[in-house]
Every structure is written in structure tokens, then in C-alpha cells.
């Protein structure tokens, strides 16, 4: 990171000429700043560092600043200011790639790699509200010098620019090798997989926040889950003709984005006609290529997900999608094809006996303040129900918020939910013993 005109930027001095302290005529860099501030132990470096040359470059910067009318600053004051600017630039870069994706850096630990990363980790973490820093013992391997000296165990040459289909041949072999390495390191290679012993477990009870607003809106404290929704979906690929936006007449365009918007609109028009009471659908990802305002998009991609507790409704959604795709393709513009977006998950019912015991416990502890309801989100119980009886209950989410930093539930609701779970478990065990 170079320093020019009392500012700190992302430009690198590289290895040649490198920082001023390398003695090859390089500019003043953050490395020089850290060296002059005493953050680097010159006795442990693998190469000589020229402290005097770093000071020469610093004085040159001081002279330039004074010529521009900047009041004189002490060497220490200037160095600390430059380092502070650098730390803020690093912190801001992390904010852009984390907060933009809905992640609060303060909720995570920082891992510092490279030759210089650990030197700045504390300062950057402080600005981001991060309370834990992890510095691997071999962090320096992920630096130019570290990579030069690290041990090379395996080098594989492979063409990476090509169709994924061409990689399939060796895919299983590579995957098997990676799995074996992981099992070896954990001491588990050769240990047989264990299966659940049938009859050992009575069943499975799961407690969870609702992840929605229904309980709060209806002023209920407990939701006894009757079923878990199934999930279906598709990824739509639109194929048009890329062209200039200013010279391609509207009547001859094969605009992939127009087809995408038309299909999305038609889905929102037609899905309500076959939807159930609790059906939901989301088109949460859309991509246009090349994504420029002066270019007619030649291709596009749209991802759809839909959920319902009824397999018939899910099938109706799938049939509606096929019909709407046919409409788009018959219009003569851009074409559309689809593939499943994920493993399609069928809906499942919670065990009726477990529901009965949960309902009884809910009535005892929260009389008239509970309801039976389906789950719109998928849960572990949806998997375990395939092998053992399962039951599930919800407590309210404050504001119906989930998958966000503000997700929360009231303490008294958590305690009540635990009590209902405990009473239901005791009742099930008592029934079993009779």
C-alpha cells in the first residue's frame, strides 16, 4: 500500500522496487510506516531493512506537505496519522463486502493472514467492533515470501477454462481423496458409519422460533406444528441476442431481460389461482448479461422458489411454470428453459400422537394462547420424521423477523416454550411406560 500526497491508497510497490526500506529506490509505503513506528522486529526479518531510507522518504513527504501549506507535524504524529488512514481504508473495504451482503462484521471473528495482516488486525478489528482475532501460526505462508519457501506436497496442472462436464471424469477420484484426507486427520478413516438403533429412541421434539409474524399477530404464545412445508423451485435460463441498445429496433429484438420480466410477472399473476392458504413463492435472484444499460441483454437467469404443505399445490405450481414457459417460447423473442433449483423437498406431517401431547401441554401452560399451524420454513424434524416420530413447537418471533441481526424472542416466551416441551416429553415418556 503506497503513500502519496499524505494519503494512503491500495496501490502496491510490489517486490521490485518494493517499499523504501528495501533499499531499491521504492516509495514510502505502509511497510515503512510500520517499521518506523516500531511494529516490525528487524532482527527477525529474513532480509536487511534500510531504516534510514524509510526516514528519507518520510522527510520528503513532510517537505511536500509543508510546501502545500500543511502545518508541520512531528514524525510520530505523521506516522500515526498515516497508519490510521490505512486502517480505516481496510475497515471500509471489509464493510463494503460484508454489510452489503447483510452480514455485520462485529458478529464474527477476524482471521488475519499474510505477512502484514496480523500487524493491522487489532486496529481494523477495533474499528469494526470485532472482539476476537485468530492468527494462524503459519499465517505468513499466504504472502509472497511465505509461498516461495513453503513446502509443496502436491502440484496438479489442470485446464480450468472449459465445460464443467469435462471435469466429471476425475471428479469422484478427487473428492474421494479429499474425504480420505479429512477422515485420516480426524482419526475416523475406516470407522464404519453408525445407523440409528431402531427402538432406542421414542421420538424427536424440536423447539424453534416461528420465523414469521402469525403468533404475534394473533397474540398467541405457542404454535404446535402440524406439518412442515415442501419446497420446490426452478432456475430459468433465458437466451436472446445481445446487441446495441441504441440501434436495435424494438420489433426485432430478442431481449433476454424482457422475457425474464414477463415470466416473473406472469408467475405472480397465475400462482395465486392455484395457491393454498399458506403458499409462498419468491424470485430472489435475477442476473442479466452483460448487465450494461447500453446493451440489449443476450442472456439472463431467474431463480424461483415456492413452498406449501400440500404436494398437490406444489405440483400445480410446477405445472403452471411449464405452461408459462411455453407461452414465452411461443412469442418468438428470447427463449427460456429451466432446471430444478435444488433437491425438491416434499412436505411432511408431524406425528399425530406427538402433536396431541404438545397440544395438551400447551393448553395447560398457555390456555387459549396457542394454535396449531404449519411451518413455512424447513427444519431438522422434516428429515428425522422419515425414521422416528417427530413433534415441533414454535414460540413468537418479535416482529416476525428471522434471518436478520434483529431476530429475537422475549425471555418469557422462551421459558414458556421450554416448559411446554418439558411437559410434553414427560407425558410421552409416561405413556410409554404404561
N, C-alpha and C positions, 0 to 999 in steps of 0.2 A: 504494500500500500504506500504510494508515493505522497509526499507532502509538497505542495506548490502554492505559493502566494498565501501562506498561512491557513490553507485549507487541506483537508485530508480526503483523498479520493480512492477509488478502487483500482487505479492503475498500478501495475506491478513493475518493479525494476528488474524482475527476472533474476536469473542466476548470473547473467553477464550483461551489464556491469554489476548488477546487484546493488544492495544498499551502500551508502557511503563508507561504512565501516569495513566493507570487503576490500577497500583499497584499490578499486579498479575504476575510479572516477564516477561512481554512481551518484544518484541524487540522495537527498535526505529522505529517509523512509521511516515508517513506524518501528522497524527493527532498530534503527539508530536512536529513536526516541526512547525505546525500552532499555537500550544499552546505556544511554546517558543517565537515565533515571535509576539505574542500578537493578533493573529487573532481570538481568542476564548475568550469569556467572561465567565470566570469560575463561576461568581456569578449567571449565568442564566442556568447552566447545571443541569440536574436532578440527577447527581451523583458526588461524590467528585473526583477531578483530582489531581494526585500527580505530581506537577511541578518539585519537586526535583528529582524524579526517572527519569523523562524525561531528565533532565540535566545529570544524571549519565550515561545514555545510550549514550548521545551525547559525553561526555568526553571519553567514551570507544571507540567510533568511531574515535575521534581525535587521541587517542593513537595509534590505529591500523594504521591510515594513516601516522603518523609520523614514525612508525616502518618500513613502506614500502617506506620511503624516500620522502613522500609528504611534501612540505614546510608547516610549521604551519600556520593555518588560525584562525582568530578570530571567536568567537562563532557566531556572527551575520553574518559574511561573509559566513561561512559554511552553516548556516541555510538557508540563501537566495539562495545559490547555489543549495542546495538540493531541495528547493521548485521550483526553476527554471527548474531543470531537470524533476521534476514531471509534471509541467505544459506543458513542451514540449512533454513528453510522452502522455499525454492526448490529446493534439492538434494533434499529429501524428496519434493517433488512429482514431480521427474524420476524418482526411484527407483520411485515407485508406478506410473508409466506405462511404465517400461522393464523393470524386473526382473519385474514381474507378467506381462509378455509373453515372458519368457525371454531378455531382452537385457541384457547387462552394459554400463552406460554407459562404463566405463573402456576398452572396446574400440572406441569411436567418437570422432569429432571433434565438438566443440561448435560450433554456428553461432549467433552472437548477433545478434539483430535488435532493432529498435525504438530509441526514444530513450534508454532506460535499460539495455537488455540488456547492451551492452558494458561498462557500469560495474561489473556484477556478475559478468561471465563468468569472470574469473580465480578469484574466491573460490568460486563454485559448482563450477567445474571441479576445483579442488583437493580439494573435499570428495567428489567423485565419482571421483577418480582419473583424470580425463581429462587427457591430455597435450597435446592440440592444440586450439586455438581458432581459428575462422575468423570474421572480422568483415568483412562486405562493405563496400565503400566507400560504398554507398547504404543502409546498414542503417537509418538514420533515416527512410527513406521509410515503413517499416512502423510509424509512430507517428501519433498524431492530427495533429500539426503537419506531419509529412512528407507524409502523404496529402493534406493541404489544399493543399500547394504543389507536389506532383509533377505532371509533365506527363501529360496524359490523351490518349492516342493513339486509343483506340477504346473506345466505350461501347456495349454491347449490352444491350437490355432484352428479357427473356425470362421467361415463366412457368416456374417450376421445380417447382411443386407440380402434378403431373399424371402420367399414364401415360408410361412410357419410350417406348412405341410412338409417341406423338405427337411425339417429338423426332427420330425417324428421318429425317424428310424433309430436314432440314438437316444431319444428322449427317455425311454424307460430305463436304459442302462445307466444314464447319468443320474436319474432320480434315485435308482436303487443304490448307487454308490454313495450319494449324499445321505440317504436314510441310514445306511450301514455305518457311516462315519458318526452320525449323531447318536445312534444306538450304542456304538462302541464307547464313545466318550461318556455316556450315561451309565455304562455297565449293564445294558439291557439287551445287547445283541445275543440272540439265541434263547432268550427267555420267552416262553410261549405266551400268547395273548390269553388273558383270562376272560371268561364269559360270566355274566351274572348267573349266580346259582339260583335256579328256579325254586321257589318256595321259601327262600331265605328272607325275602322282603315282602311285607304286606302290601306296600304301595309307596307312592311318592306324593308328598304335599309341597306345593310351591306357593310362596307369598311374593307379591310384587306390587309396585305402584301401578295405577291404572294406565298411565301414559296417555291419558285423554281427559276430557272435561265432564263426562256424564255423571259420575258420582257427585262431584262438587255441584254441578248444575241442579241436580235433583236432591241435594242436601242429604246424601246417603254416606254412610261411613264404611260399609263393607260391600264388595261385589263378589258374589260366588260365581265363578266362571263356569259356564255351561259348555262352551266349545271354543276351540282356537281356529281362527280363520285359515283357509288355504290361500296360497299365493301363486299367482300366475303372472305372465308378462311376456314381452317381446321386445327385441331390438329391431327397428325398422331401418333399412338401408335404402336411401334414395339415390337414383342415378340419373343425372341430367347431362347437359352440355355446358361446360364452362366457357364464358365469352365476356366481351367488353360490355359494361353496363350502359355506356353511352351510345353505342352503335348497333346493339342488337334489338330489333323491333320486338314489341311485346307479343305480337301474334305468332312469332316464330321461336320464341324462347322455350327452352326445356330447362326450367329453373327448379333445381332440387329443393330450394327453400320454400317455394310456393307449394310444392307437393307436400312438404313436411307440415306447413301451417294448415293446409287444407285437411290433411288427415287428422291432425291434433284437434281441429275444430269439430270435425265430424264425429270423433270419438266422444267428445263432450256433449254432442247433440244426441247420439244414439245410445250410449251406455245407460243413461237414466231409464230408458224404456225397458231394459232387461235386468236392472239392478235390484238387489234386495234392500231391506230396511237399513242394514249396516254396511252396505257395499261402499268401497272407496277405490279410487284409481288416481294414479299420479304419473305425470310425464315430467320426471325430474332432471332429465339430461337431454340436451339438444346440441348438436355440433354441425356447423356449416363449413364447407371447404370450398375455396380457400379462406373465407371469412373476411373479405375486404369489401368496402362499400361500393367500389367501382368495378366489381367483378360479379357477374352472374354466377351463383354457386353451381358447381358441377356435380357435387355430391353432398349428402347430408346424412345425419344419423339421429334417430329419436328413440329414447328408451321409455317404455311403458311398463308400469306395474299395477296390478289390480288384486283386490283381496275381498273375500267373502267366506262366510261359514258354510255356504251351500255349494256342493260340487256342481249342481245344475246351473247356478248363476255363473260360476267360473267358466263352465263350458259355453254358456251363452255369450259371455264376454269374448271368448276365443273365436266363436262363430261370427260375431259382429265384426271383429278385427279382420277376418278373412274377407267378409263381404265389402268392407270399406276399402281394403287394399285393391280389390277387384275394380271398384269404382274409379280409384285413382289411376290405375293402369289403363283403363278403357278411355280415359280422357285425352290420351295422346301426347301428354307432356312428359315430364320426368316419370320414371317408373319406380316402383317400390317393391322390395322383397323383405322378408323377415326371418328371424331365427329366435328360438327361446332365449330369454334374457338370463335365465338361471334354471336351476333344478326346480321344476314345478312341485310345490308342496300341497298335498291335499288337506282339506280341513279334517279335524278330528274332534270327537266329543269327549269330554271328561267323564270319568267313571260315575255312573248314576248313584252308587252307594256312597262314594266319597262326597259327591255333591250333597247328598242327604245329610251326612254328618256335619259338613261345613255349614249348611243352611241352619241346622238345629243350633249349632254353636253361635252362629251369627244372630239368631233370634234371641238367644239367652243374653248375649252381651250387648247387642245393639238392636233392640226390639223396634221394628218398623223403620229402621235406619239402614237397611241392607236391601239388595236386589240381586236377582240372577241376571247374568249378562254374558255375552260372548266377548272374547278377546280379539281385538283388531290387530294386535301385534303377535308375533310368533315367540314361543317360549320353550324352555327345556322340556316342559311337560308334554309338548306336542310330539317330541321324539320318544320319550320314555313311555308314553301311553301305548306304544306298539308292543311293549314287553311286560309292563306291570300296570295295575290300576293307578290312575293319577287324579288328583284334585288340585284346584288352584283358587286363590282368592286375591282380590285387589283391595288396596286402600287408595284414597283420593290423592291425586297429584295437584299441588297448589297451582291454580290457573290452568290446569290441564297440560302443563308444559312437560315435555320429555325430549331427550336428546339435545339438551341445551344446558349451558352453565347455570341457568336459573332453576333447573329442575329441583324440586324439593317437596317434602311432605311434612305435615305437622307432627310433632312428637307424640301427641296424644293419639293420633290416628295410627302411628306405628305401633304403639303399645297395645292398642285395641286389636289391631290385626294379629299381633303375636299371641294375644290371649285367645282369640278365636281359633287360630291354628293349633294352639296347645290343647284346647278343649276338644277340638275335632279329632286330634291324634289320640287323645286319651279315650275318647268314645270308640274310635275304631279298634284300638287295642283291647278294650274291654269286650267289645263284640266278638273279637277273635278268640278271646279266652273262654268265652261261654260255651 
